[in-house]
Amino acid sequence: MRISAAALWVLAITPGASAFSPSQTTKQPNSIASVSARTSALFSTTAPANGAVATEEEVAEPTVMRPPINMPWPEIASQLEDAFGYSAAEVESYAAFENDKEAVLKLYKAMQLARAFENACNQQYMQGKIRGFMHLDNGQESIPGLVDYAIKNGDKKYSYYREHTHALASGVDAGEVMAELMMKDTGSCRGAGGSMHIFDKKKYFQGGWALVGEQLPYACGAAKSILLDRAMGLSDDDDVVKQDVAPPEDDDRISVVFVGEGGAQNGRMAELLNAAAKDNLPLLAIVIDNGRAINTFTQDIAKNSEVYNQGKHYGVPGLLVDGLNAVDVAKGGKAVIDYIRQGKGPAVLQVHTYRFNGHSPADPEHERGRKEEKSWARAEQDPLKFFEDTYTANGMFTEDELKAAKKEVMAEVKASVKFADESPMPPVELAKELEYPDAPSTDYNTKEGPAFADEVNKRTISDGKMATVQAHLESLRQKAQAGEISIGDAINLAIHEEMLRDPTTTIHAEDLQAGSSYDIPKLTQQTYGQIRAADEIIDEGHFIGKALGEGMNGYRPIVELMNTNFGIYGMAEISSAGNTYATTGGQFDMPLTIIGAGGTAPNQALGAEHSQPFHAYVMGIPGLKIGTAASPDAAYGLTKSMIRDNGPCFLFAPVKMMKESKGPVDLGKCMPLNKAALLHEASADSVASGKAVTVLTYLHGVKESLTAIESIQEEGFDIDLIELRCLKPLDMETIKTSLARTNKLAILDESTKSGGVGATISAQVSEELFDLLDAPVKRLCMDDAPVPYAESMEKAVVKRASDLIEGVFDLCSGNY
């Protein structure tokens, strides 16, 4: 069969047209590669003149890098039957949507709202009313159209930085979105989030996340929260607070996560598919395939762009649709969503589309082929123009009807700009108010547990399991009263007490069934089941992210890190946990507690990777409360307080003291999260003679300092020994009180000279308490060199008791 090049051109730019017979079209392999291959053979952006017949070489070389897929409905239907198990009759029922004039018009309005709103955003950006980075969605309107049509209010929605239209389609008020972009107090996040961080708690629109791919595990956690609700018999009240009311029997909520096909190349996508398949999560991944990873042509950096097929390895079905045809996206997407709502598990929907704008207005777009593609796509791949041409041509709508719908939408957008323009800026005081959900001075002993705790425990924990865990707790309490409990066991005791006190508390860890390395999560899964106590894959970023998603949805997750240095894998998630309360304008608490053994003891022989000062790495994360515990009593009391806190907390315990350090515990008592502890007070004589030094330390430094006291006293000196149980916020009052006595400060620091904890404290003391110092601050910190394995070399890097003795001598002798 020979076809003129002019005829091929018509076929190539006419969606649904094909040079093949209908039967040949529906039997083609369902892949981007196969569709693009046959489309490429038909595609050229310039038709030959005078009806000339093109040569094979002329036809085979498209002038646009990424041809359209031109996927007709029969191919989508075939995928639904093959991958999702739908019958032909069931697929046909979804096809009936295109005959529902009211529903199709609603879809059109949602698309027009997306386009008009983004155009208005661009105008406001050019006028300087919107600042920072902004990412527009023009050309991809079929996706918000699907959201408006098939996603419900109660579904949890997680997007990335190009989320304006997803928020609008989820029901977030257009005025509030525009006001957020324009930094106004009436914005969805009171101006604290901005363009990349739109949130609305009551619409369950949960971001707006700026780090590529980070939203994937959060959406997993949100999907897990739906299963938790069903297992625990809990639901949200009108204020989105957990209540002892079971979800309805027909509860079909799902979690939806949006990701670009470039972002889907991130390893978090594989982890999402694994977790979603393993737990049969009600999770939909919408892959927005515009062929660009930022502005780079995705196929220049990715071997396989068929993200919808990635799930096959995990038993997760996927569907590819053509974003040019919003009605087909709605029909196919609704079928995929219903598959998930029926409890059949997760799924992937990949929408092949084109983005009309650059990554952001600030980008120069120098990447290969980007400007040419954008110009062509605006002319040939506009889903709004395709809709208008199709549905006026077939008689469903007149041009006047569509103009009236567009006019209605434009009025809404205009009103949103006016609302934002007239709204006030947020007060300057709000920034500090949004630092922590709970004030640092909170007394956690006064916090009440949920009234429904006993009832939920009774129906979710069998009598036998309750008897077993109570016997375990009694054994630990006897050890605590006898002064024989270890740090690991003290934390385990606190965790069980809090999980029983508040059934919304969950825990995630590696080797959780076996109690991990130090028995911190011991007996949790055996007592509360896998739904609340989850063994996790070996990637801390993934399960910290899942915990974050649970925390946003009414649960109180604990994450145990086998070694805190493994948290390096989760820096993005820890950082976002710290930012969440502020970024969302105070809408979302983040009751996430991370606990683990870490630090660097002298002679621990663990090598560099296990001896990193991760506590120093996270010190700069805003919104994070960071504690340390060098005794069972501190570990117990701080753990209980952190679990009750409504913000993210991180407790570091000393890796080499987890089992060897034993002592009593003040049972039932929560410790403050903003107070240091004076462990030893210098004698009055040493203070009077100027031979006393304030020593600040934490973790293994506590043991080293206690060991050194006798030797220091033998030299005629003494110390105020202060354990920094709260690295952040720092207890400056206790430090000030001691310095007023001693006027000299030494810091025995388990972090590096550059960027370490001691560096931060030294700077703060020098700035705020300079007048109390009679000598320079003595920092006894780790060298900047990596910690060696061999003991002979390690002495040059890690400070210990002998260094403290020498440091105190130098301060008191004037050897600065």
Protein Blocks (a to p, Z undefined) as FASTA:
>chain_A
ZZdfklmmmmmmmghiafbdfklmmmpccdfklmmmmmmmmgcfbdcehhiacdfklmmm
cfbfbacfkiafklmmmmmmmmnopafklmmmmmmmmmmmklmmmmmmmmmmmmmmmmmm
mmmmmnopagcjdddfehilmmmmmmmmmpcfklccdddfklmlmmmmnopafklmmmmm
nopakbmnlopnommlccdfklopggjifbghklmmmmmmmmmmmmmmmmnopacdfkop
acdddcdfklcbdcdddddfklmmpmklmmmmmmmmmnopacddddddehpahjacfklm
pfblclmlmmmmnopacddddfklmmlmmmmmmmmmmmmmnonapcddddddddfbdfbl
kbgolaghklmmmmmmmmmmcfklmmmmmmmmnomacfklmmmmmmmmmmmmmmmmmmmm
mpccddfklmmmmmpmbafklcfklpccdfklmmmmmmmmcfklmmmmmmmmmmmmmmmm
nopacfklmmmmmmmmmmmmpmkbccddehklnopjnommgoklmmnojmlmccddddfk
lmmmmmmmmmmnopacddddfblklmmmmmmmmmmmmmmmmmnnomagcddcddddedjd
ehklnojmlmccfklmmmmpghiacdddfbfklmmmmmmmmmmpcbdcdddddfklmmmp
gcdddehiacdfkbccdfbdcdfklmmnopaccdddehjlmmmmmmmmmmmmmnopacdd
dddfbfbacdfklmmmmmmmnopacdddfbdfehpaklmmmmmmmmmmmmmpcbdcdddd
ddfbdcdfblklmmmmmgcfklmmmmmmmmmnopZZ
